[in-house]
Amino acid sequence: MADDRTVSLPTGTRMPALGLGTWGWGEKSDRRDEEVRAVNTALDLGMTLVDTAEMYGDGASEELVGEALSTRRDEAFVVTKVLPHNASRQGTIDACRRSLRRLRTDHIDLFLLHWPGSYPLVDTVEAFGHLIDAGDIRHWGVSNFDVADLTDLRDTPDGRGVATNQVLYNLTRRGIEYDLLPWCARQGLPVMAYSPIEQGRIPDSAVLQEVAERHGVGIQCVALAWLLRHDNVCAIPSARSADHLRDNAAAWDVELSQQDFDRIDEAFPAPTEARPLDIR
């Protein structure tokens, strides 16, 4: 995979810049075959990052991902998450082992704390270190952490080992651009954008239509290309159909012009002040 299609973690490991989110997957039996096919289609298209969580369907999403990757595990970069109420030192280890079983794998590429919780960060980070030493995970990170949360984390012993922060970020949710995104860039911490096309509800604006037509793609593809302009941002849109997956993958090849960016900024203004972190 070319470097322009990856994001560098602080360790130097390259993570796919575009992948597949699986929130809500594995919960409906009549969609299972479609969802398994979607995971495999994403891999075929080079979107090899697959994101899930123990919270999604109480493990059902992880089980589906494990089924889909049963013969292709080595091709995927797998991300999953531990719930805050499980994130004590031993609880994090136990949650990871449950996720490993559901995912049918011997390791998780990136294991995240789903959002800040009540357990001391030092305990969760110690557990992450233990899991890395045991070979159960390759990297660890966090999700839904604002600047203050990340500052607390970095002040924690071994907290500088954090590999990424996964947050809600898209054209209609640009709040992180005011402080969080620049802070992460300064720290060399990549950002994972979840709901990068607002769960398929990016407004069908005249500006996006104009830009999309100029590049011969759909508006969701433009929204993804807009995100991927950052060299420290990756995106994990959810898509079940082959057509939508192909449209997402096309974002790699869309080169937006400065005129495109200016027009998009007019329609979807950047923040001018700090805002509370958006959470799905």
C-alpha positions as CSV (number, residue, x, y, z in Angstrom):
1,M,0.0,0.0,0.0
2,A,1.4,3.4,-0.9
3,D,2.3,5.8,1.8
4,D,-0.3,8.4,0.6
5,R,-2.9,5.7,1.5
6,T,-1.7,5.3,5.0
7,V,-1.2,7.2,8.2
8,S,1.8,6.9,10.4
9,L,1.4,5.8,14.0
10,P,3.9,7.3,16.5
11,T,5.8,4.0,16.4
12,G,6.3,4.3,12.6
13,T,3.8,1.6,11.8
14,R,1.6,2.5,8.8
15,M,-2.2,2.4,9.3
16,P,-4.6,2.4,6.4
17,A,-6.0,5.9,5.9
18,L,-9.4,4.6,4.8
19,G,-11.2,1.7,6.2
20,L,-14.6,0.2,7.3
21,G,-16.7,1.0,10.3
22,T,-19.0,-1.7,11.6
23,W,-21.2,0.0,14.2
24,G,-24.6,-1.7,14.2
25,W,-23.3,-4.7,12.2
26,G,-23.9,-8.3,13.2
27,E,-27.2,-7.5,14.9
28,K,-29.6,-8.6,12.2
29,S,-29.5,-12.1,10.7
30,D,-31.0,-11.0,7.4
31,R,-28.0,-8.7,6.9
32,R,-25.2,-11.0,7.9
33,D,-24.3,-12.4,4.5
34,E,-24.3,-8.8,3.1
35,E,-22.1,-7.6,5.9
36,V,-19.6,-10.4,5.6
37,R,-19.4,-9.7,1.8
38,A,-18.9,-6.0,2.6
39,V,-15.9,-6.7,4.8
40,N,-14.3,-8.8,2.1
41,T,-15.1,-6.2,-0.6
42,A,-13.4,-3.6,1.5
43,L,-10.3,-5.7,1.7
44,D,-10.4,-6.3,-2.1
45,L,-10.6,-2.5,-2.6
46,G,-7.6,-1.9,-0.3
47,M,-9.6,-0.5,2.6
48,T,-8.0,-2.9,5.0
49,L,-8.6,-1.2,8.3
50,V,-11.7,-2.8,10.0
51,D,-13.1,-1.0,13.0
52,T,-15.4,-2.6,15.6
53,A,-15.9,-2.6,19.4
54,E,-17.1,-4.9,22.2
55,M,-20.0,-2.5,22.6
56,Y,-21.4,-3.0,19.1
57,G,-24.2,-5.5,19.5
58,D,-22.7,-6.7,22.7
59,G,-19.9,-8.4,20.8
60,A,-22.0,-9.3,17.7
61,S,-20.0,-7.0,15.4
62,E,-16.7,-8.5,16.6
63,E,-18.1,-12.0,15.9
64,L,-19.1,-10.9,12.4
65,V,-15.7,-9.4,11.7
66,G,-14.1,-12.5,12.9
67,E,-16.2,-14.6,10.6
68,A,-15.5,-12.4,7.6
69,L,-11.7,-12.4,8.3
70,S,-11.4,-16.1,9.1
71,T,-9.3,-16.8,6.0
72,R,-8.0,-13.2,5.4
73,R,-6.8,-12.1,8.9
74,D,-3.3,-11.3,7.7
75,E,-4.7,-8.8,5.2
76,A,-6.5,-6.6,7.7
77,F,-5.6,-4.0,10.3
78,V,-8.2,-4.7,13.1
79,V,-9.3,-2.1,15.6
80,T,-11.6,-2.7,18.5
81,K,-12.4,-1.1,21.8
82,V,-12.9,-1.7,25.5
83,L,-15.8,-0.1,27.3
84,P,-14.9,2.3,30.1
85,H,-16.8,0.2,32.7
86,N,-14.5,-2.7,31.8
87,A,-11.3,-0.6,31.8
88,S,-9.8,-1.5,35.2
89,R,-6.4,-3.1,34.9
90,Q,-7.7,-6.7,35.0
91,G,-11.0,-5.8,33.3
92,T,-9.1,-4.4,30.3
93,I,-7.1,-7.6,30.0
94,D,-10.2,-9.8,30.3
95,A,-12.1,-7.6,27.8
96,C,-9.3,-8.0,25.3
97,R,-9.2,-11.8,25.7
98,R,-13.0,-11.9,25.0
99,S,-12.6,-9.7,21.9
100,L,-9.8,-12.0,20.7
101,R,-12.1,-15.0,20.9
102,R,-14.9,-13.2,19.1
103,L,-12.5,-12.0,16.4
104,R,-11.0,-15.4,16.0
105,T,-7.5,-13.9,16.1
106,D,-4.4,-14.1,18.2
107,H,-3.8,-10.3,18.2
108,I,-5.5,-7.0,17.8
109,D,-3.7,-4.4,15.8
110,L,-5.1,-1.4,17.7
111,F,-7.0,-1.6,21.0
112,L,-8.8,1.6,22.1
113,L,-10.4,2.8,25.3
114,H,-13.9,3.7,24.0
115,W,-14.3,7.0,26.0
116,P,-13.0,8.4,29.3
117,G,-14.4,6.6,32.2
118,S,-14.1,6.3,36.0
119,Y,-11.2,3.9,36.3
120,P,-7.8,5.6,36.7
121,L,-6.1,6.0,33.3
122,V,-2.9,4.6,34.9
123,D,-4.6,1.3,35.4
124,T,-5.9,1.1,31.9
125,V,-2.5,2.1,30.4
126,E,-0.8,-0.5,32.5
127,A,-3.2,-3.1,31.2
128,F,-2.5,-2.0,27.6
129,G,1.3,-2.4,28.3
130,H,0.7,-5.9,29.6
131,L,-1.3,-6.8,26.5
132,I,1.4,-5.5,24.2
133,D,4.1,-7.5,26.1
134,A,1.9,-10.6,25.9
135,G,1.5,-10.1,22.1
136,D,-2.3,-9.8,22.4
137,I,-2.3,-6.2,20.9
138,R,0.1,-4.4,18.7
139,H,-0.8,-0.8,19.7
140,W,-3.3,1.0,22.0
141,G,-5.2,4.3,21.8
142,V,-8.2,6.1,22.9
143,S,-11.6,7.3,21.5
144,N,-13.7,10.4,22.2
145,F,-10.9,12.1,24.1
146,D,-10.7,15.9,24.1
147,V,-7.6,18.0,24.6
148,A,-7.9,18.0,28.4
149,D,-8.4,14.2,28.4
150,L,-5.4,13.7,26.2
151,T,-3.3,16.0,28.3
152,D,-4.2,14.0,31.4
153,L,-3.3,10.8,29.5
154,R,0.1,12.1,28.4
155,D,0.9,13.0,32.0
156,T,0.1,9.4,33.0
157,P,3.1,7.0,33.3
158,D,3.5,5.4,29.9
159,G,0.6,7.5,28.6
160,R,2.8,8.8,25.8
161,G,2.5,5.3,24.2
162,V,-1.0,6.3,22.9
163,A,-1.1,5.6,19.2
164,T,-4.3,7.4,18.1
165,N,-7.5,9.2,19.1
166,Q,-10.7,8.2,17.4
167,V,-13.4,11.0,17.3
168,L,-16.4,12.1,15.4
169,Y,-15.3,14.3,12.5
170,N,-16.9,15.2,9.2
171,L,-18.0,18.2,7.1
172,T,-20.9,19.0,9.5
173,R,-18.9,18.3,12.7
174,R,-15.7,20.4,12.3
175,G,-15.3,21.3,16.0
176,I,-12.1,19.4,16.4
177,E,-10.4,21.7,13.9
178,Y,-10.3,24.5,16.4
179,D,-8.1,22.9,19.1
180,L,-8.0,19.1,19.1
181,L,-6.8,18.4,15.6
182,P,-4.0,20.9,15.8
183,W,-3.0,19.6,19.2
184,C,-2.9,16.0,17.9
185,A,-0.8,17.2,14.9
186,R,1.7,18.9,17.1
187,Q,2.0,15.7,19.2
188,G,2.3,13.4,16.2
189,L,-0.9,11.7,17.2
190,P,-3.1,10.5,14.3
191,V,-6.8,11.0,14.4
192,M,-9.4,8.4,13.3
193,A,-12.6,10.0,12.0
194,Y,-15.7,8.0,12.8
195,S,-19.0,8.8,11.1
196,P,-17.0,10.7,8.4
197,I,-20.0,10.9,6.2
198,E,-22.4,11.5,9.1
199,Q,-23.8,8.0,8.8
200,G,-24.8,8.7,5.2
201,R,-26.5,11.9,6.1
202,I,-24.0,14.5,4.7
203,P,-26.3,17.3,3.3
204,D,-26.9,17.1,-0.4
205,S,-25.7,20.7,-0.9
206,A,-25.4,22.4,-4.2
207,V,-21.7,23.0,-3.5
208,L,-21.0,19.4,-2.9
209,Q,-22.9,18.4,-6.0
210,E,-20.9,20.9,-8.0
211,V,-17.6,19.6,-6.7
212,A,-18.7,16.0,-7.1
213,E,-19.7,16.5,-10.7
214,R,-16.4,18.2,-11.5
215,H,-14.6,15.1,-10.2
216,G,-17.0,12.5,-11.5
217,V,-17.8,11.0,-8.1
218,G,-20.6,11.1,-5.5
219,I,-20.9,13.7,-2.7
220,Q,-19.9,11.1,0.0
221,C,-16.7,10.5,-1.9
222,V,-16.0,14.3,-1.9
223,A,-16.6,14.3,1.9
224,L,-14.1,11.6,2.4
225,A,-11.5,13.2,0.1
226,W,-11.9,16.4,2.1
227,L,-11.0,14.5,5.3
228,L,-8.1,12.6,3.7
229,R,-6.4,15.9,2.9
230,H,-4.9,15.7,6.3
231,D,-1.8,13.4,6.5
232,N,-2.6,12.6,10.1
233,V,-6.3,11.6,9.6
234,C,-7.8,8.3,8.7
235,A,-11.5,7.7,8.1
236,I,-13.7,4.7,8.8
237,P,-17.0,5.1,6.9
238,S,-19.6,2.3,7.2
239,A,-20.9,0.9,3.9
240,R,-22.6,-2.4,3.1
241,S,-23.2,-2.2,-0.7
242,A,-20.4,-2.8,-3.2
243,D,-21.3,0.4,-5.0
244,H,-21.0,2.5,-1.8
245,L,-17.7,0.8,-1.0
246,R,-16.3,1.5,-4.4
247,D,-17.4,5.1,-4.1
248,N,-15.6,5.4,-0.7
249,A,-12.4,3.8,-2.1
250,A,-12.5,6.4,-5.0
251,A,-11.8,9.1,-2.4
252,W,-8.1,8.1,-2.5
253,D,-7.9,9.3,-6.1
254,V,-9.8,12.6,-5.8
255,E,-7.5,15.6,-5.7
256,L,-9.5,18.5,-4.5
257,S,-8.3,21.9,-5.7
258,Q,-7.9,25.0,-3.5
259,Q,-11.1,26.3,-5.2
260,D,-12.9,23.2,-4.1
261,F,-11.7,23.6,-0.5
262,D,-12.7,27.3,-0.5
263,R,-16.2,26.5,-1.8
264,I,-16.7,23.7,0.7
265,D,-15.5,26.1,3.6
266,E,-18.2,28.6,2.5
267,A,-20.9,25.9,2.7
268,F,-19.6,24.2,5.8
269,P,-17.7,26.8,7.9
270,A,-14.7,26.0,10.1
271,P,-15.2,26.6,13.8
272,T,-14.1,30.0,15.1
273,E,-14.2,29.1,18.8
274,A,-13.7,26.0,21.0
275,R,-16.7,23.7,21.1
276,P,-17.5,20.6,23.2
277,L,-16.4,17.4,21.6
278,D,-19.1,15.9,19.4
279,I,-19.9,12.3,20.3
280,R,-22.2,10.1,18.3
